[in-house]
Amino acid sequence: AERLQVETPDGEMLHGVRVPPVAPASGPKTLILGFGGNAWNGEDVASYLHELFPQADVVAFHYRGYRPSTGKPSAKALLEDAPLVFDAAVERVKPDRTVVVGFSIGSGVAASLAKRRSTAGLILVTPFDSLKKVASDAYPWLPVGLLFQHEIDSAGALEGSAVPVAIIGAEIDEIVPAARTDALRAQVPNLVFDRMIDGAGHNDLYARSEFHSAIDEALKAVARP
């Protein structure tokens, strides 16, 4: 593995890791750029994606404020940092194609790149249409619309986009309600793969063999020549 760094325009330093493929690719050189869930360690994201896609280059970064990256985390910062991370990964790997994979809150960060950078496709795992609406569903008695400052609008980011999108959901997701994933699904213009993992929850999804099969199929669907 190789450590990477990106300096942001406001002087913060983002730290990441690149894991090379186990062997040279026989086809197009593929970069998998990963964005983890809340409190995920960037190195764990890269390691897990390398297990799933050993023939691809994998890059993942620690979010701003997630040590060793400096700064203070916020939805605004995560969305603004995503293109910087994308550019740094592409510059280092020089791939033929880049597929962005986002898990949970990282699915919103991944979706934000749909109109900002040229990607071969997006794989969104346990995604949502709006982070604010996820919070509203969790706390219906609170005026979330007035109080919530950390919006990530995945549906808005994908509106009108031609980027191929794959969605993988968990049937009994206790964090992202099915209604929020359904709402996003209905608004994705180019949904090329859609799979619900039966009996899976938000956090135990990743250890299931059905998920491993699904994400492998998802990559093939979004990265077709």
C-alpha positions as CSV (number, residue, x, y, z in Angstrom):
1,A,0.0,0.0,0.0
2,E,1.0,3.6,-0.6
3,R,0.1,6.6,1.5
4,L,-1.4,9.7,-0.3
5,Q,-1.9,13.3,0.8
6,V,-4.1,16.1,-0.6
7,E,-4.0,19.7,0.6
8,T,-7.3,21.5,0.5
9,P,-7.6,25.2,-0.6
10,D,-8.2,26.2,3.1
11,G,-5.0,24.6,4.2
12,E,-6.2,21.3,5.7
13,M,-4.4,18.0,4.8
14,L,-6.3,14.9,3.8
15,H,-4.6,11.6,4.2
16,G,-5.4,8.5,2.1
17,V,-4.1,5.1,0.9
18,R,-3.7,3.4,-2.4
19,V,-3.8,-0.4,-2.6
20,P,-2.5,-1.6,-6.0
21,P,-4.0,-4.7,-7.7
22,V,-2.6,-8.1,-7.0
23,A,-1.7,-8.6,-10.6
24,P,-1.7,-6.4,-13.8
25,A,-5.1,-6.0,-15.3
26,S,-5.9,-8.0,-18.4
27,G,-8.5,-5.4,-19.5
28,P,-8.9,-1.7,-18.9
29,K,-7.0,-0.4,-15.9
30,T,-9.7,0.3,-13.3
31,L,-9.6,2.6,-10.3
32,I,-12.0,2.0,-7.4
33,L,-12.4,5.2,-5.4
34,G,-14.1,4.5,-2.1
35,F,-16.1,6.7,0.3
36,G,-16.9,5.1,3.7
37,G,-19.7,5.4,6.1
38,N,-19.9,7.5,9.2
39,A,-16.8,7.0,11.4
40,W,-15.3,4.5,9.0
41,N,-11.5,4.4,8.8
42,G,-10.2,5.2,5.3
43,E,-7.6,2.5,5.4
44,D,-10.3,0.0,6.3
45,V,-12.4,1.2,3.4
46,A,-9.4,0.6,1.0
47,S,-8.6,-2.8,2.5
48,Y,-12.2,-4.0,2.2
49,L,-12.5,-2.7,-1.4
50,H,-9.2,-4.5,-2.2
51,E,-10.7,-7.7,-0.9
52,L,-13.8,-7.2,-3.1
53,F,-11.9,-6.0,-6.2
54,P,-8.3,-7.5,-6.0
55,Q,-7.7,-6.8,-9.7
56,A,-8.3,-3.1,-9.5
57,D,-6.3,-0.1,-8.0
58,V,-8.1,1.0,-4.9
59,V,-8.0,4.5,-3.2
60,A,-9.8,5.7,-0.1
61,F,-9.2,8.8,2.1
62,H,-9.9,9.6,5.7
63,Y,-12.6,12.3,5.7
64,R,-11.7,15.8,6.9
65,G,-11.4,15.7,10.7
66,Y,-11.1,11.9,10.7
67,R,-7.5,11.5,11.9
68,P,-5.0,11.7,10.5
69,S,-6.8,14.0,8.1
70,T,-7.0,17.5,9.7
71,G,-9.8,20.0,9.9
72,K,-13.4,19.7,11.1
73,P,-15.9,17.3,9.5
74,S,-19.1,18.6,8.0
75,A,-21.3,17.6,5.0
76,K,-20.2,20.7,3.2
77,A,-16.6,19.9,3.7
78,L,-17.0,16.3,2.7
79,L,-18.7,17.3,-0.6
80,E,-16.1,20.0,-1.4
81,D,-13.2,17.6,-0.6
82,A,-14.5,14.8,-2.8
83,P,-13.4,16.3,-6.2
84,L,-9.9,16.9,-4.7
85,V,-9.7,13.3,-3.6
86,F,-10.9,12.2,-7.0
87,D,-8.4,14.3,-8.9
88,A,-5.5,13.1,-6.7
89,A,-6.4,9.5,-7.1
90,V,-6.7,9.7,-10.9
91,E,-3.5,11.6,-11.2
92,R,-1.6,9.0,-9.1
93,V,-3.2,5.9,-10.7
94,K,-3.8,7.1,-14.3
95,P,-6.6,4.6,-14.9
96,D,-8.6,3.9,-18.0
97,R,-11.8,4.1,-16.0
98,T,-12.8,5.2,-12.5
99,V,-15.7,3.7,-10.5
100,V,-16.8,5.5,-7.4
101,V,-18.2,3.3,-4.5
102,G,-20.0,5.0,-1.6
103,F,-21.1,3.2,1.6
104,S,-24.0,4.7,3.7
105,I,-23.2,8.5,4.1
106,G,-20.4,8.0,1.6
107,S,-23.0,7.1,-1.0
108,G,-24.1,10.7,-0.9
109,V,-20.5,11.9,-1.2
110,A,-20.0,9.5,-4.2
111,A,-23.2,10.7,-5.8
112,S,-22.0,14.3,-5.6
113,L,-19.3,13.5,-8.1
114,A,-21.9,12.6,-10.8
115,K,-21.8,16.0,-12.4
116,R,-18.5,17.2,-11.2
117,R,-16.1,14.6,-12.5
118,S,-16.0,12.0,-15.3
119,T,-16.7,8.6,-13.8
120,A,-17.4,5.3,-15.5
121,G,-20.0,4.6,-12.9
122,L,-21.3,4.8,-9.3
123,I,-22.0,2.0,-6.9
124,L,-24.1,3.2,-4.0
125,V,-24.5,0.9,-1.0
126,T,-27.4,1.6,1.5
127,P,-28.0,5.0,-0.1
128,F,-30.5,7.7,0.5
129,D,-32.2,10.5,-1.4
130,S,-31.6,13.2,1.2
131,L,-29.7,13.1,4.5
132,K,-32.1,15.6,5.9
133,K,-35.0,13.3,5.1
134,V,-33.2,10.4,6.8
135,A,-33.0,12.5,9.9
136,S,-36.6,13.6,9.6
137,D,-37.7,9.9,9.5
138,A,-35.6,9.1,12.5
139,Y,-36.9,12.1,14.6
140,P,-40.4,12.9,13.2
141,W,-41.2,15.0,16.3
142,L,-38.4,17.5,15.7
143,P,-38.3,20.4,13.3
144,V,-35.4,18.8,11.4
145,G,-35.8,21.1,8.4
146,L,-35.0,24.1,10.6
147,L,-32.3,22.5,12.8
148,F,-30.4,20.2,10.4
149,Q,-27.4,21.8,8.9
150,H,-25.7,18.8,7.3
151,E,-27.7,18.1,4.1
152,I,-26.4,15.7,1.4
153,D,-28.8,15.7,-1.5
154,S,-28.0,12.5,-3.4
155,A,-31.1,12.7,-5.6
156,G,-30.3,16.3,-6.6
157,A,-26.8,15.4,-7.4
158,L,-27.9,12.6,-9.8
159,E,-30.7,14.6,-11.4
160,G,-30.2,14.6,-15.2
161,S,-26.9,12.6,-14.9
162,A,-26.1,9.9,-17.5
163,V,-23.6,8.2,-15.2
164,P,-24.5,4.5,-14.8
165,V,-25.6,3.9,-11.2
166,A,-25.8,0.6,-9.2
167,I,-27.8,0.5,-5.9
168,I,-27.4,-2.2,-3.2
169,G,-29.7,-2.0,-0.2
170,A,-30.3,-3.9,3.0
171,E,-33.8,-5.3,3.5
172,I,-34.0,-4.5,7.2
173,D,-31.8,-1.4,7.3
174,E,-32.3,0.2,10.7
175,I,-30.3,3.4,9.8
176,V,-31.4,4.3,6.3
177,P,-35.1,3.6,6.0
178,A,-36.2,1.6,2.9
179,A,-38.4,4.6,1.9
180,R,-35.3,6.8,1.5
181,T,-33.5,4.3,-0.7
182,D,-36.7,3.8,-2.7
183,A,-37.0,7.5,-3.2
184,L,-33.5,7.7,-4.6
185,R,-34.0,4.7,-6.8
186,A,-37.1,6.4,-8.4
187,Q,-35.0,9.5,-9.3
188,V,-31.9,7.9,-10.7
189,P,-31.9,8.5,-14.5
190,N,-29.5,5.7,-15.4
191,L,-30.0,2.9,-12.9
192,V,-28.3,-0.2,-14.4
193,F,-28.2,-2.5,-11.4
194,D,-30.5,-2.7,-8.3
195,R,-30.3,-5.4,-5.6
196,M,-31.8,-5.7,-2.2
197,I,-29.9,-8.2,0.2
198,D,-32.6,-10.2,2.0
199,G,-32.4,-10.2,5.7
200,A,-29.5,-7.9,5.9
201,G,-29.2,-4.9,8.2
202,H,-27.2,-1.7,7.7
203,N,-24.1,-3.0,9.4
204,D,-24.1,-6.8,8.9
205,L,-24.6,-6.4,5.2
206,Y,-20.9,-6.4,4.4
207,A,-20.0,-9.8,5.7
208,R,-22.7,-11.6,3.6
209,S,-21.7,-13.6,0.6
210,E,-24.8,-12.3,-1.2
211,F,-23.4,-8.8,-0.9
212,H,-20.0,-9.8,-2.3
213,S,-21.7,-11.3,-5.3
214,A,-24.0,-8.3,-5.8
215,I,-21.2,-5.7,-5.7
216,D,-19.2,-7.8,-8.2
217,E,-22.2,-7.8,-10.5
218,A,-22.7,-4.1,-9.9
219,L,-19.1,-3.3,-11.0
220,K,-19.7,-5.3,-14.2
221,A,-22.9,-3.4,-14.8
222,V,-21.6,0.2,-14.3
223,A,-18.3,-0.4,-16.0
224,R,-19.4,-2.0,-19.2
225,P,-17.2,-1.0,-22.2
